[in-house]
Amino acid sequence: MHHETLLPNGLRVVTAEMPHMASVAIGIWVGVGGRHEPARLNGISHFIEHLLFKGTKRRSAARISEAVEGIGGYLNAFTDEEHTCFYARAHGDRWPGLLDVLADMFLNSRLDPDEIRKERAVILEELAMYRDQPGELVHDLLNEAQFPEHPLGRPVIGTRASLRRLHRSDFISYLGSHYTTGATLIAAAGNIAHADLLRYVTELAPAFRSGSRPAFEPFDRPPAGPRVRLHTKATEQTHLGLGVRTASRHDPRRHALRLLNVVLGENMSSRLFQVIRETHGLTYNIQSSLSTWADTGDIVVSAGLDSSELERTLRLVIGEFDRLAARPPGLAEVRRARDYILGQFDLSLESTENHMMWLGEQWLNHDSFTPPVTIRDRIAAVTPAAIHRVARDFLTPPHRTLALVSPRDSDRGLARILGDR
């Protein structure tokens, strides 16, 4: 059973009561991420995520970890383009301790200058690690090419230059203006009663900073592809990220896009996996993923392959794009994609952590709750014709952007393969 309460100061509390479960997962969410940052502060949301683990007025960094792990729990956080979440999971009867630690981190971080100095070094090492991984680097390059001169095109982790110029005063100011009640949500799922959680949060609520949800720079530029971005690097393989700009999470076509992505490349039954790996043996793995944000989205095809096979692989991938845009997929193929999505959705909601994540995303992304049965019905209602329409809308040359991390020193001829004739 799902419950939601909006407190007078704007803080929202949402709960999925699952009394049959042994565990509970609790998260403090903020509707703030990389796209809310001006260029000068690129990476500050992710940096703050790290700093809130580094000690409060009541607990050292070690005591924070011990307070959760010492009761058999798990503590973590993440930052993406539009959200930051601090969350923990433990046995159901331990939830007051989890929330106490999370609230202490969120409200009482010391932002100690020495900890800032050390954590800056840690994040710079994290950044170096990602840049040494071609599969990670290629996605940063693709975002930069798809969303040029825009926050969505900048890395969530920041850059070496932006990380080095962040100071304690920036963190204090950013927390005060962005980590506000209008942007904050407390979500819980598992063996917990909403009324009990609400009583606890109501006592904490006055300590949260009042304010409305921060705005962000919209992205409303028309597609300008096809584009190619090559980063020459001494790697064993060529790593490619082929993106197509799509629609936002509010667009009525989003459910058809979800099925299109499964048909195209989300799993081993998909067209790309069957053609590129199983039929032609060109890569160990190829997959596509769908992302949606408040005002735009994309589908990204990712693969690592022998550099000499790049042109052949691209032609095969574009061939599948064109085939989906030319005619609807068959009923059996759509049925398999639909059943895969519904099965994955049901399995994910069996986990208290995943269920809490789903709740947080529902409320922060849509400011409302859509029952699981309604989502299932909307997915089930997608027809082959609807998938064909979104393929024609988005899998076309103007929407295509290719990023490569490769030992190749030239991208000659690649734009032509993408459809630039």
C-alpha positions as CSV (number, residue, x, y, z in Angstrom):
1,M,0.0,0.0,0.0
2,H,1.3,3.4,-1.0
3,H,0.9,6.6,1.1
4,E,2.0,10.2,0.6
5,T,1.9,13.3,2.9
6,L,2.9,16.8,2.1
7,L,4.0,18.6,5.2
8,P,3.2,22.4,5.7
9,N,6.8,23.4,5.0
10,G,6.8,21.6,1.6
11,L,8.7,18.4,2.7
12,R,7.1,15.3,1.2
13,V,6.9,11.9,2.8
14,V,6.0,8.8,0.7
15,T,5.8,5.2,1.9
16,A,5.2,1.8,0.3
17,E,4.0,-0.4,3.2
18,M,5.3,-4.0,2.6
19,P,4.6,-5.7,6.0
20,H,5.5,-9.2,4.5
21,M,9.1,-8.0,3.9
22,A,11.9,-8.3,6.5
23,S,13.8,-5.2,5.4
24,V,13.1,-1.5,5.0
25,A,14.8,0.9,2.6
26,I,14.8,4.7,3.3
27,G,16.0,7.5,1.1
28,I,16.3,11.2,1.4
29,W,16.0,12.5,-2.2
30,V,16.7,16.0,-3.6
31,G,15.5,17.0,-7.0
32,V,18.9,18.5,-7.8
33,G,21.7,17.1,-10.0
34,G,24.3,18.0,-12.6
35,R,21.9,19.9,-14.8
36,H,21.2,22.4,-12.1
37,E,24.8,23.6,-11.9
38,P,26.3,26.6,-13.7
39,A,29.5,25.8,-15.6
40,R,31.7,27.3,-12.8
41,L,30.2,24.8,-10.3
42,N,30.2,21.8,-12.5
43,G,30.4,18.7,-10.2
44,I,29.3,20.4,-7.0
45,S,26.2,18.2,-6.5
46,H,28.3,15.0,-6.7
47,F,31.0,16.6,-4.5
48,I,28.3,17.4,-1.9
49,E,27.1,13.8,-2.1
50,H,30.6,12.7,-1.0
51,L,31.0,15.4,1.7
52,L,27.8,14.5,3.6
53,F,29.5,11.2,4.5
54,K,32.5,12.9,6.0
55,G,31.2,13.8,9.4
56,T,28.5,15.8,11.3
57,K,28.3,17.6,14.6
58,R,27.3,14.3,16.2
59,R,29.2,11.7,14.2
60,S,32.6,11.2,12.5
61,A,32.8,9.6,9.1
62,A,33.6,6.3,10.7
63,R,30.7,6.6,13.2
64,I,28.3,7.3,10.2
65,S,29.3,4.0,8.6
66,E,29.4,2.1,11.9
67,A,25.9,3.3,12.9
68,V,24.4,1.6,9.8
69,E,26.7,-1.3,9.2
70,G,26.9,-2.1,12.9
71,I,23.2,-3.1,12.7
72,G,23.6,-5.2,9.6
73,G,22.6,-2.4,7.2
74,Y,23.8,-0.8,4.0
75,L,24.4,2.9,3.3
76,N,25.0,4.6,-0.1
77,A,24.2,7.5,-2.3
78,F,24.1,8.6,-5.9
79,T,24.0,11.7,-8.1
80,D,22.7,12.0,-11.6
81,E,21.5,14.8,-13.9
82,E,18.4,15.6,-12.0
83,H,18.5,13.9,-8.6
84,T,20.7,13.2,-5.6
85,C,19.7,10.5,-3.2
86,F,21.1,9.3,0.2
87,Y,19.7,5.9,1.2
88,A,20.1,3.0,3.6
89,R,18.6,-0.4,4.1
90,A,18.4,-2.7,7.1
91,H,16.0,-5.0,9.0
92,G,12.5,-3.4,9.4
93,D,12.8,-2.8,13.1
94,R,16.0,-0.8,12.6
95,W,14.4,2.0,10.5
96,P,14.5,4.8,13.1
97,G,18.3,4.3,13.3
98,L,18.6,4.5,9.5
99,L,16.6,7.7,9.3
100,D,18.5,9.3,12.2
101,V,21.8,8.7,10.4
102,L,20.5,9.9,7.0
103,A,18.9,13.0,8.5
104,D,22.0,13.8,10.5
105,M,24.1,13.6,7.4
106,F,21.7,15.7,5.4
107,L,21.1,18.4,8.0
108,N,24.3,18.6,10.1
109,S,27.3,18.1,7.8
110,R,30.3,19.9,9.1
111,L,31.9,20.5,5.7
112,D,35.3,20.5,7.4
113,P,37.9,22.2,5.3
114,D,40.4,19.3,5.8
115,E,37.7,16.8,4.7
116,I,37.0,18.9,1.6
117,R,40.7,18.9,0.7
118,K,40.9,15.1,1.1
119,E,37.7,14.4,-0.7
120,R,38.7,16.6,-3.6
121,A,41.7,14.4,-4.1
122,V,39.5,11.3,-3.9
123,I,37.0,12.6,-6.5
124,L,39.9,13.6,-8.8
125,E,41.1,10.0,-8.6
126,E,37.5,8.8,-9.3
127,L,37.5,11.1,-12.4
128,A,40.9,9.7,-13.5
129,M,39.5,6.1,-13.1
130,Y,36.6,6.9,-15.4
131,R,38.7,8.6,-18.0
132,D,40.9,5.5,-18.1
133,Q,37.8,3.4,-18.9
134,P,37.0,3.9,-22.6
135,G,33.4,2.6,-22.1
136,E,32.8,5.4,-19.5
137,L,34.7,8.1,-21.4
138,V,32.8,7.6,-24.6
139,H,29.5,8.3,-22.8
140,D,30.8,11.7,-21.6
141,L,32.0,12.5,-25.1
142,L,28.6,11.5,-26.5
143,N,26.7,13.7,-24.0
144,E,28.9,16.6,-24.8
145,A,28.2,16.2,-28.5
146,Q,24.5,15.6,-28.1
147,F,23.9,18.5,-25.7
148,P,26.6,21.1,-26.6
149,E,27.2,24.1,-24.3
150,H,24.5,22.8,-22.0
151,P,24.5,21.3,-18.5
152,L,23.3,18.0,-19.8
153,G,26.4,17.8,-21.9
154,R,28.8,18.2,-18.9
155,P,30.0,15.3,-16.7
156,V,28.0,14.9,-13.5
157,I,31.3,14.3,-11.7
158,G,32.8,17.6,-12.9
159,T,36.1,18.3,-14.5
160,R,39.6,18.7,-13.1
161,A,39.4,22.4,-13.5
162,S,35.9,22.8,-12.0
163,L,36.6,20.5,-9.0
164,R,39.8,22.4,-8.1
165,R,38.0,25.8,-8.0
166,L,35.2,24.7,-5.6
167,H,35.5,26.1,-2.1
168,R,33.7,25.6,1.2
169,S,31.7,28.8,0.6
170,D,30.4,27.3,-2.6
171,F,29.1,24.2,-0.9
172,I,27.4,26.3,1.9
173,S,25.7,28.6,-0.6
174,Y,24.6,25.7,-2.9
175,L,23.2,23.7,0.0
176,G,21.2,26.7,1.2
177,S,19.7,27.6,-2.2
178,H,19.2,24.1,-3.6
179,Y,18.7,21.6,-0.8
180,T,15.3,23.0,0.1
181,T,12.0,21.5,1.3
182,G,10.4,22.0,-2.1
183,A,13.1,19.8,-3.7
184,T,13.3,17.2,-0.9
185,L,11.5,13.9,-0.5
186,I,11.7,11.2,2.1
187,A,10.8,7.8,0.7
188,A,10.6,4.4,2.4
189,A,9.6,1.0,1.3
190,G,9.3,-2.2,3.3
191,N,8.3,-3.3,6.7
192,I,7.3,0.1,8.0
193,A,4.0,2.0,8.6
194,H,3.5,5.4,7.0
195,A,2.0,6.8,10.2
196,D,5.1,5.8,12.2
197,L,7.5,7.3,9.6
198,L,5.4,10.5,9.4
199,R,5.5,11.1,13.2
200,Y,9.3,10.8,13.1
201,V,9.7,13.1,10.0
202,T,7.3,15.7,11.4
203,E,9.6,16.2,14.4
204,L,12.6,16.6,12.0
205,A,10.8,18.8,9.5
206,P,11.6,22.2,11.1
207,A,15.3,21.6,10.6
208,F,15.0,21.3,6.8
209,R,15.7,24.5,4.8
210,S,12.4,26.0,3.5
211,G,12.3,27.0,-0.2
212,S,10.9,26.1,-3.6
213,R,12.5,23.6,-6.0
214,P,15.4,25.1,-8.0
215,A,14.9,25.7,-11.7
216,F,17.3,24.5,-14.4
217,E,18.2,25.5,-18.0
218,P,15.8,23.8,-20.4
219,F,17.1,22.0,-23.5
220,D,14.9,22.8,-26.5
221,R,17.3,22.8,-29.4
222,P,16.3,21.0,-32.6
223,P,18.4,18.0,-33.7
224,A,21.5,19.1,-35.7
225,G,23.0,15.7,-36.7
226,P,24.4,13.5,-37.7
227,R,27.5,14.4,-35.7
228,V,30.7,12.4,-35.1
229,R,33.1,13.0,-32.1
230,L,36.4,11.1,-32.1
231,H,38.8,10.8,-29.2
232,T,42.0,9.2,-30.3
233,K,43.5,7.0,-27.5
234,A,45.7,3.9,-27.5
235,T,43.1,1.3,-26.7
236,E,42.7,-2.4,-27.6
237,Q,39.2,-1.7,-29.0
238,T,37.2,1.0,-30.5
239,H,34.4,1.9,-28.1
240,L,31.4,3.5,-29.6
241,G,28.4,5.4,-28.2
242,L,25.7,6.0,-30.9
243,G,23.0,8.3,-29.5
244,V,19.6,9.4,-30.9
245,R,17.9,12.3,-29.2
246,T,14.3,11.3,-28.2
247,A,11.5,12.6,-26.0
248,S,11.1,13.6,-22.3
249,R,9.6,11.5,-19.6
250,H,6.4,13.5,-19.9
251,D,5.9,12.8,-23.6
252,P,3.0,10.5,-24.4
253,R,5.4,8.6,-26.7
254,R,7.6,7.5,-23.8
255,H,6.0,4.0,-23.4
256,A,6.4,3.3,-27.1
257,L,10.0,4.4,-26.8
258,R,10.5,2.0,-23.9
259,L,9.4,-0.9,-26.1
260,L,11.4,0.4,-29.1
261,N,14.5,0.2,-26.9
262,V,13.9,-3.4,-25.9
263,V,13.3,-4.4,-29.5
264,L,16.4,-2.6,-30.6
265,G,19.0,-3.6,-28.1
266,E,18.2,-3.8,-24.4
267,N,18.6,-7.6,-23.9
268,M,20.0,-10.7,-25.6
269,S,16.8,-11.2,-27.6
270,S,17.1,-7.8,-29.2
271,R,17.8,-7.1,-32.8
272,L,21.2,-5.6,-32.3
273,F,22.5,-8.4,-30.0
274,Q,21.2,-11.1,-32.4
275,V,22.6,-9.4,-35.6
276,I,25.9,-7.9,-34.3
277,R,27.0,-10.6,-31.9
278,E,25.2,-13.8,-32.7
279,T,25.0,-13.6,-36.5
280,H,28.2,-11.6,-37.3
281,G,30.4,-12.1,-34.2
282,L,31.6,-8.5,-34.2
283,T,31.5,-7.8,-30.5
284,Y,31.3,-9.4,-27.1
285,N,28.4,-7.2,-26.0
286,I,26.2,-4.6,-27.6
287,Q,23.2,-3.0,-26.0
288,S,21.0,0.1,-26.1
289,S,19.7,2.1,-23.1
290,L,16.9,4.7,-22.8
291,S,17.2,7.8,-20.7
292,T,14.5,10.4,-20.2
293,W,14.7,13.7,-18.4
294,A,12.3,16.5,-17.8
295,D,12.5,18.0,-21.3
296,T,14.4,15.6,-23.5
297,G,15.9,12.1,-23.7
298,D,18.0,9.7,-25.7
299,I,18.6,6.1,-26.7
300,V,22.3,5.1,-26.7
301,V,23.8,2.1,-28.4
302,S,27.1,1.0,-26.8
303,A,29.7,-1.5,-27.9
304,G,33.4,-2.3,-27.9
305,L,34.9,-3.9,-31.1
306,D,37.9,-4.4,-33.3
307,S,38.7,-1.0,-34.9
308,S,38.9,-2.6,-38.3
309,E,35.2,-3.6,-38.0
310,L,33.9,-0.2,-37.1
311,E,32.4,0.7,-40.5
312,R,30.8,-2.7,-40.9
313,T,29.3,-2.6,-37.5
314,L,28.0,0.9,-37.9
315,R,26.3,-0.1,-41.2
316,L,24.6,-3.0,-39.5
317,V,23.4,-0.8,-36.6
318,I,22.1,1.9,-38.9
319,G,20.5,-0.8,-41.0
320,E,18.5,-1.9,-37.9
321,F,17.5,1.7,-37.3
322,D,16.3,2.1,-40.8
323,R,14.4,-1.3,-40.7
324,L,12.5,-0.2,-37.6
325,A,11.7,3.2,-39.2
326,A,10.6,1.5,-42.4
327,R,8.0,-1.0,-41.0
328,P,6.5,-2.0,-37.7
329,P,7.9,-4.9,-35.7
330,G,5.9,-8.1,-35.7
331,L,3.3,-8.9,-33.0
332,A,5.4,-11.7,-31.5
333,E,8.4,-9.5,-31.2
334,V,6.3,-6.8,-29.5
335,R,4.8,-9.3,-27.2
336,R,8.2,-10.5,-26.1
337,A,9.4,-6.9,-25.5
338,R,6.2,-6.1,-23.5
339,D,6.5,-9.2,-21.4
340,Y,10.2,-8.5,-20.7
341,I,9.4,-5.0,-19.5
342,L,6.5,-6.1,-17.3
343,G,8.5,-8.9,-15.9
344,Q,11.4,-6.7,-15.0
345,F,9.1,-4.1,-13.5
346,D,7.4,-6.7,-11.3
347,L,10.7,-8.3,-10.2
348,S,12.2,-4.9,-9.3
349,L,9.2,-4.0,-7.1
350,E,9.9,-7.1,-5.0
351,S,13.0,-5.4,-3.6
352,T,12.5,-2.9,-0.9
353,E,15.4,-0.8,-2.2
354,N,14.2,-0.8,-5.8
355,H,10.7,0.0,-4.6
356,M,11.9,2.9,-2.6
357,M,13.9,4.1,-5.7
358,W,10.8,3.8,-7.8
359,L,8.7,5.8,-5.3
360,G,11.3,8.6,-5.2
361,E,11.5,8.9,-8.9
362,Q,7.7,8.8,-9.3
363,W,7.2,11.8,-7.0
364,L,10.2,13.9,-8.0
365,N,9.8,13.3,-11.7
366,H,6.0,13.6,-12.0
367,D,4.9,15.1,-8.7
368,S,2.3,12.4,-8.4
369,F,2.0,8.6,-8.0
370,T,0.9,6.3,-10.8
371,P,-0.2,2.9,-9.5
372,P,1.8,-0.1,-10.9
373,V,-1.3,-1.5,-12.6
374,T,-1.7,1.7,-14.6
375,I,1.9,1.6,-15.8
376,R,1.4,-2.0,-16.8
377,D,-1.8,-1.2,-18.7
378,R,0.0,1.7,-20.6
379,I,2.9,-0.6,-21.6
380,A,0.5,-3.3,-22.6
381,A,-1.5,-0.9,-24.8
382,V,1.5,0.0,-27.0
383,T,1.0,-1.3,-30.5
384,P,3.5,-2.2,-33.3
385,A,2.2,0.9,-35.1
386,A,3.1,3.1,-32.2
387,I,6.6,1.7,-32.0
388,H,6.9,2.2,-35.8
389,R,5.9,5.9,-35.3
390,V,8.5,6.6,-32.7
391,A,11.2,4.9,-34.8
392,R,10.3,7.2,-37.7
393,D,10.3,10.1,-35.3
394,F,13.7,9.5,-33.7
395,L,15.9,6.9,-35.4
396,T,16.5,9.2,-38.4
397,P,19.8,10.9,-39.4
398,P,19.2,14.4,-37.9
399,H,18.9,12.8,-34.4
400,R,22.1,10.7,-34.7
401,T,25.3,11.4,-32.8
402,L,28.3,9.1,-32.8
403,A,31.1,9.3,-30.2
404,L,34.2,7.1,-30.4
405,V,37.2,6.3,-28.2
406,S,39.6,4.6,-30.6
407,P,43.1,4.2,-31.7
408,R,41.9,5.5,-35.1
409,D,43.1,9.0,-36.0
410,S,40.4,9.8,-38.5
411,D,36.6,9.8,-38.6
412,R,36.5,10.1,-42.4
413,G,33.4,8.6,-43.9
414,L,31.6,7.9,-40.7
415,A,29.1,10.8,-41.0
416,R,28.1,9.4,-44.4
417,I,27.3,6.0,-42.8
418,L,25.2,7.8,-40.2
419,G,23.1,9.2,-43.1
420,D,24.8,12.5,-44.0
421,R,24.4,12.3,-47.8
